Amino acid sequence: MIFGAFERMLAMRYLRARRQEGFISVIAGFSLLGIGLGVATLIIVMSVMNGFRAELMGRILGLNGHAAVYSRTGAIEDFDRVAVQVASIPGIFSVTPQVEGQAMLVAGGNASGGVVRGCGPATSRQRR
């Protein structure tokens, strides 16, 4: 059992009413039931949200690779050659060259920064 004899005796002492305090026992029972339902609801909601978060992060991170190769001086001019070199490294399963740039997004008077990524049409068809 989860609880020992002392814990059960203490719980029953305060949950069970004396003869003249029968209504208190009903209130204590409803209170215990309400707290139990509230805790169960919180546990269920947290479990669902945790699963939703894991799914959302998996989908977002699924768009990002495990490693990225950037140039220190600007754009990589011969990116196909670099992609072939990276793909030749043992343990690399897939290489996708893509273009990345920053953008300013404005909607309804609110401005925000963002990152725009794109890949070539051949890579896009290959991924489907």
C-alpha positions in Angstrom: 0.0 0.0 0.0 1.0 3.6 -0.5 0.2 4.8 3.0 1.1 3.2 6.3 -1.1 2.5 9.2 -0.4 5.9 10.9 -1.3 7.9 7.8 -4.6 6.0 7.3 -5.5 6.4 10.9 -4.8 10.2 10.8 -6.8 10.6 7.6 -9.8 8.7 8.9 -9.7 10.7 12.2 -10.2 14.0 10.4 -12.5 12.8 7.5 -14.9 10.8 9.7 -17.3 13.0 11.7 -18.5 12.6 15.2 -22.3 12.1 15.7 -23.2 15.7 16.2 -21.0 16.9 13.2 -22.4 14.8 10.4 -22.7 17.7 8.0 -19.0 18.4 8.4 -18.2 14.9 7.1 -20.3 15.6 3.9 -18.4 18.9 3.4 -15.1 17.2 3.9 -16.0 14.5 1.4 -17.0 17.1 -1.2 -13.9 19.1 -0.6 -11.7 16.0 -0.9 -13.5 15.0 -4.1 -13.1 18.6 -5.5 -9.4 18.7 -4.8 -8.9 15.3 -6.3 -10.8 16.3 -9.5 -8.9 19.6 -9.7 -5.5 17.9 -9.4 -6.5 15.2 -12.0 -7.6 17.9 -14.4 -4.3 19.8 -14.0 -2.3 16.6 -14.6 -4.3 15.8 -17.7 -4.0 19.3 -19.1 -0.3 19.4 -18.4 0.2 16.0 -20.1 -1.7 17.1 -23.2 0.1 20.4 -23.4 3.5 18.7 -23.0 2.6 16.3 -25.8 1.5 19.3 -28.0 4.8 21.1 -27.1 6.8 18.1 -28.1 5.0 17.7 -31.4 5.3 21.4 -32.2 9.0 21.6 -31.4 9.5 18.4 -33.5 7.8 20.0 -36.4 9.7 23.3 -36.0 13.1 21.7 -35.4 12.3 19.3 -38.2 12.8 22.2 -40.6 16.2 23.0 -39.2 19.2 20.8 -39.9 21.5 19.3 -37.3 24.4 21.3 -38.7 24.8 24.4 -40.9 27.7 25.6 -42.9 28.1 29.4 -43.3 30.7 31.6 -45.0 32.5 34.2 -42.9 32.8 36.7 -45.8 29.4 36.6 -47.3 27.5 34.3 -49.7 29.0 31.0 -50.7 29.3 31.3 -54.4 29.9 27.6 -55.4 27.5 26.0 -52.9 27.0 22.9 -55.0 30.7 22.0 -54.6 30.5 22.7 -50.9 27.4 20.5 -50.6 29.2 17.6 -52.4 32.2 18.0 -50.0 30.0 18.0 -46.9 28.0 15.0 -48.2 31.3 13.0 -48.6 31.9 13.2 -44.8 31.2 9.8 -43.2 27.9 9.8 -41.2 26.2 12.5 -43.3 23.0 11.2 -44.7 21.6 14.3 -46.4 22.7 17.7 -47.5 20.4 20.5 -48.6 21.8 23.8 -49.8 19.5 26.7 -48.9 19.5 30.5 -49.0 18.9 32.4 -45.8 18.2 36.1 -45.2 16.7 38.4 -42.8 13.4 40.2 -43.4 11.2 42.9 -41.8 7.6 41.9 -41.4 5.0 44.7 -41.0 1.3 44.1 -40.3 -1.3 46.5 -38.9 1.4 49.0 -37.9 3.5 46.4 -36.0 6.9 45.5 -37.2 8.9 42.4 -36.4 12.0 40.7 -37.7 12.2 37.3 -39.3 14.3 34.8 -41.1 13.5 33.7 -44.6 14.9 30.4 -45.9 14.6 28.9 -49.4 15.9 26.1 -51.4 16.2 25.4 -55.1 13.4 23.8 -57.2 15.4 20.6 -57.6 15.8 20.2 -53.9 12.2 21.0 -53.3 11.0 18.3 -55.6 13.5 15.8 -54.1 12.1 16.3 -50.6 8.5 15.5 -51.5 
